[in-house]
């Protein structure tokens, strides 16, 4: 059974900072489930996004939250990280910040965000990096919200099931953006989308939404055959005009870096898959140098990106992308959903004839 309020098995990934209310609304209006990421804003900013979404669509949508372990500031480690980055800042006639900040509050400790969600009652809420408390889950379910969470392993999926959520997003290693592991310091099996989707469908009891490297209708058809009830696509929507991706990001997505994305923690302090650019290449030179906690490390990355962009260097941006990036298509979101639907139907017809 699919608990998701949508007509097509297509979920647009939240992509905080990239997925706009306009993009999400276009996807929902076309029959999929549009999403926005609110983990990088506060309660007031998140409410404004939800209000805009509701003004643009009367259909269901998803809002996504980061439930990471709150950062532990370490002034010595942060100063050492800034010192190491200083030559790069100097390249752009800039100085590193004097101190680094915890720029994003975890939903695990954000009472204002919870109050806002209980007031606005989004149709779907999803969690990344972990789970909130049982009390928070119960309160959200009590107002009628469907709850999802990302899993990168069977163990995480079982924890999601035990918490009483409605569905699990199976995030394969191919996926762009931040890897949803609950504990980034633990061993990561790095399961691919195919293996993880099948594993969770066969050994779990929750509906599975497959995510990672899915870019077209054939890919959607493939994961549905593995037992998923829907596919979540993120990179596929970056090139849509409704996304917030800047021109450099869009150009990079169609360039050679799209063919060699890499998983790195140097941008934010947590592993994330990005296009191969100058910041991603820093992973080869960090050695065993410890990074500040997420999202403190991301404060440094944002400052460096701003300094570089001021000098017309765009290779330090957070250009999130999955391994299917070369298959991205630049078209309006509604047209892309229609194309995905047609491709999915064609894949089904071909399978029936076979």
C-alpha positions in Angstrom: 0.0 0.0 0.0 1.2 3.5 -0.9 0.5 6.0 1.8 1.6 9.0 -0.2 -1.1 11.4 -1.4 -0.2 11.6 -5.1 -1.3 10.1 -8.4 2.1 9.4 -9.9 4.9 7.4 -8.2 7.2 10.4 -8.5 8.6 12.2 -5.5 10.7 15.3 -6.1 13.6 15.3 -3.6 13.6 18.2 -1.0 17.1 19.6 -1.9 17.4 22.3 0.7 18.6 25.5 -1.0 17.7 24.3 -4.5 14.1 23.1 -4.3 11.8 26.2 -4.3 8.1 26.3 -3.4 7.4 27.0 -7.1 9.3 23.9 -8.1 7.5 21.7 -5.5 4.1 23.2 -6.5 4.7 22.4 -10.2 5.5 18.8 -9.4 2.5 18.4 -7.1 0.2 20.0 -9.7 1.5 17.6 -12.3 0.6 14.6 -10.1 3.8 13.9 -8.2 4.8 14.8 -4.7 6.7 18.1 -4.6 9.1 18.8 -1.7 11.0 21.6 -0.1 13.8 21.3 2.4 13.4 23.5 5.5 16.4 22.3 7.4 18.5 25.3 6.4 16.0 27.9 7.6 14.2 28.9 10.8 10.6 28.5 11.7 9.6 31.8 10.2 11.4 31.1 6.9 9.9 27.6 6.7 6.3 28.9 7.3 6.8 31.4 4.5 7.8 28.5 2.2 4.8 26.5 3.2 2.4 29.5 2.8 3.8 30.0 -0.7 3.4 26.4 -1.6 -0.2 26.4 -0.5 -0.8 29.5 -2.5 0.5 27.7 -5.6 -1.1 24.3 -5.2 -4.1 22.7 -3.5 -2.4 19.3 -3.7 -0.2 17.5 -1.2 3.5 18.3 -0.7 6.4 17.3 1.5 8.6 19.4 3.8 11.9 17.9 4.9 13.8 18.5 8.1 17.4 17.7 9.2 17.5 15.7 12.5 21.2 15.5 13.0 23.1 15.2 16.2 23.5 18.8 17.4 27.0 20.1 16.7 29.7 20.3 19.4 31.7 23.5 18.9 35.5 22.9 19.1 37.3 26.3 18.8 40.7 24.7 18.3 39.6 22.4 15.6 37.6 25.1 13.9 40.6 27.5 14.0 42.8 24.9 12.5 40.3 24.3 9.7 40.2 28.0 8.9 44.0 28.2 8.9 44.2 25.4 6.4 41.6 27.1 4.2 43.3 30.5 4.5 45.5 30.2 1.3 42.3 29.6 -0.7 40.7 32.7 0.8 43.9 34.6 0.0 43.6 33.5 -3.7 40.5 35.6 -3.8 41.8 38.5 -1.8 39.7 37.5 1.2 40.3 36.5 4.8 38.6 33.5 6.5 35.9 34.2 9.1 37.3 34.9 12.6 35.0 32.2 14.1 32.6 29.6 12.7 28.9 29.3 13.6 26.4 26.6 13.9 24.3 27.8 11.0 21.5 25.2 11.0 19.6 24.1 14.1 18.7 20.4 14.3 15.0 19.7 14.4 15.8 17.6 17.4 16.2 20.8 19.4 13.9 23.2 17.5 10.7 23.8 19.5 9.7 26.7 17.3 9.9 24.6 14.1 7.7 21.9 15.7 5.2 24.5 16.8 5.0 25.9 13.3 4.5 22.4 11.8 1.7 21.6 14.3 0.0 24.9 13.3 0.4 24.6 9.5 -0.1 20.8 9.3 1.9 20.0 6.1 0.4 16.9 4.4 3.8 15.1 4.4 6.9 15.6 6.6 10.2 13.8 6.1 13.3 13.5 8.2 17.0 13.3 7.1 20.0 12.3 9.3 17.9 10.6 11.9 14.6 10.7 13.8 13.0 13.1 16.3 11.7 11.9 19.6 8.7 9.6 20.0 6.7 12.5 21.5 7.4 14.7 18.4 6.4 11.8 16.1 3.2 11.3 18.0 2.3 14.9 17.9 2.8 15.2 14.2 0.8 12.1 13.5 -2.0 13.4 15.7 -2.5 16.3 13.3 -2.8 14.0 10.3 0.7 14.4 8.8 2.2 11.5 6.9 5.8 10.8 8.1 8.8 9.6 6.1 12.5 9.2 6.9 15.6 8.4 5.0 17.4 5.1 5.5 20.8 4.0 4.0 20.7 0.6 5.6 18.3 -2.1 6.9 19.1 -1.2 10.5 18.1 2.4 9.9 14.9 1.3 8.2 14.0 -0.9 11.1 14.5 2.0 13.5 12.2 4.1 11.3 9.6 1.3 11.3 9.8 0.9 15.1 9.3 4.7 15.5 5.9 4.3 13.8 6.5 6.2 10.6 4.5 5.6 7.4 7.2 5.0 4.8 11.0 4.9 4.3 13.1 6.5 1.7 15.8 4.1 0.6 18.8 6.3 -0.3 21.4 4.5 -2.3 25.0 5.5 -2.4 24.4 7.0 -5.9 22.2 9.8 -4.5 23.2 13.4 -4.7 23.3 15.8 -1.8 23.8 14.8 1.9 23.9 11.1 2.7 21.2 10.4 5.2 23.2 8.2 7.6 22.1 8.5 11.2 25.7 8.3 12.5 28.4 9.6 10.0 31.1 8.3 12.3 29.9 4.7 12.0 30.8 2.3 9.2 28.8 2.8 6.0 28.1 -0.2 3.8 27.5 2.2 0.9 24.6 0.1 -0.5 23.4 1.0 -4.0 19.8 1.9 -4.8 19.0 -1.4 -6.3 20.3 -3.5 -3.5 19.0 -1.3 -0.8 15.5 -0.9 -2.3 15.2 -4.7 -2.7 16.5 -5.3 0.8 14.1 -3.0 2.4 11.1 -4.2 0.3 11.9 -7.8 1.1 12.8 -7.6 4.8 10.9 -4.5 6.0 7.2 -3.8 6.5 7.1 -0.2 5.4 6.4 1.1 1.9 9.7 2.0 0.2 10.5 5.1 -1.8 13.7 4.4 -3.8 16.2 7.3 -4.2 19.6 7.6 -5.8 20.6 7.9 -9.5 17.1 7.7 -10.8 16.7 10.2 -13.7 14.0 8.9 -16.1 10.9 6.7 -16.5 12.9 3.6 -17.1 14.7 4.1 -13.8 11.4 4.6 -12.0 10.0 1.4 -13.6 13.1 -0.4 -12.5 12.7 0.4 -8.8 9.0 -0.2 -8.9 9.7 -3.8 -10.0 12.1 -4.1 -7.1 9.2 -3.4 -4.7 9.3 0.3 -4.3 6.0 2.2 -4.3 7.6 5.4 -5.7 10.9 6.8 -6.8 12.4 10.0 -5.4 14.4 12.2 -7.9 16.5 15.1 -7.0 19.2 15.8 -9.6 16.7 15.3 -12.3 14.9 18.5 -11.2 18.0 20.7 -10.6 18.0 21.9 -14.3 14.4 22.9 -14.2 13.9 26.7 -14.4 11.9 26.6 -11.2 14.8 25.4 -9.1 17.1 27.9 -7.3 20.3 26.5 -8.9 22.4 29.4 -10.2 23.8 29.5 -13.8 27.2 28.1 -12.7 25.5 25.1 -11.1 23.4 24.5 -14.2 26.5 24.8 -16.5 28.5 22.4 -14.3 25.6 19.9 -14.4 26.0 19.7 -18.1 29.8 19.7 -18.0 32.4 17.0 -17.5 32.1 17.1 -13.7 28.7 15.5 -14.0 30.4 12.2 -15.1 32.5 12.0 -12.0 30.5 13.1 -9.0 32.2 12.3 -5.6 31.1 11.7 -2.1 32.9 14.1 0.3 32.5 15.6 3.7 34.7 18.7 3.1 31.9 21.0 2.3 29.7 20.6 5.3 31.3 18.1 7.7 28.9 15.3 6.6 29.3 13.1 3.5 27.5 14.4 0.5 27.7 13.7 -3.2 28.6 16.7 -5.4 29.7 17.5 -8.9 33.5 17.3 -9.3 34.6 20.9 -8.7 37.4 22.7 -6.9 35.9 22.3 -3.5 35.3 18.6 -3.9 38.9 18.2 -5.0 40.0 19.4 -1.6 39.1 16.0 -0.2 42.3 14.6 -1.8 44.5 17.0 0.3 42.9 17.0 3.7 44.7 13.9 4.9 43.6 13.0 8.4 42.9 16.6 9.3 39.7 16.6 11.5 36.8 18.8 10.2 34.5 20.8 12.4 31.1 19.2 13.1 28.2 19.6 10.7 27.0 22.2 10.0 29.8 24.3 11.5 32.2 23.2 8.7 29.5 24.4 6.2 29.9 27.9 7.5 33.5 28.0 6.3 32.5 26.5 2.9 29.8 29.2 2.4 32.3 31.9 3.2 34.8 30.5 0.8 32.2 30.1 -2.0 31.1 33.8 -1.5 34.7 35.0 -1.7 35.3 32.9 -4.9 32.1 34.0 -6.6 33.0 37.6 -5.9 36.1 37.0 -8.2 34.0 35.1 -10.8 35.2 31.6 -9.7 32.3 29.2 -9.3 34.1 26.0 -8.5 33.5 26.2 -4.7 29.7 26.0 -4.7 27.7 23.2 -3.1 26.7 21.7 -6.4 24.9 18.6 -5.2 24.3 15.9 -7.8 23.8 12.1 -8.0 25.6 9.7 -10.3 22.9 10.0 -12.9 23.7 13.7 -13.4 24.6 13.4 -17.1 21.0 12.3 -17.8 19.6 15.7 -16.5 17.3 17.5 -18.8 16.6 21.2 -18.8 12.8 21.7 -19.0 10.0 23.0 -16.9 9.1 20.8 -14.0 5.6 20.1 -15.2 6.9 19.0 -18.6 9.5 16.8 -16.9 6.9 15.1 -14.8 4.8 14.5 -17.9 7.9 13.1 -19.7 8.7 10.8 -16.8 5.1 9.6 -16.8 5.3 8.9 -20.6 8.6 7.1 -20.2 7.3 5.0 -17.2 4.3 4.0 -19.3 6.5 3.1 -22.2 8.7 1.0 -20.0 5.6 -0.8 -18.7 4.4 -1.4 -22.3 7.8 -2.8 -23.3 7.8 -5.1 -20.3 4.3 -6.4 -21.2 5.3 -7.1 -24.8 8.5 -8.9 -23.6 
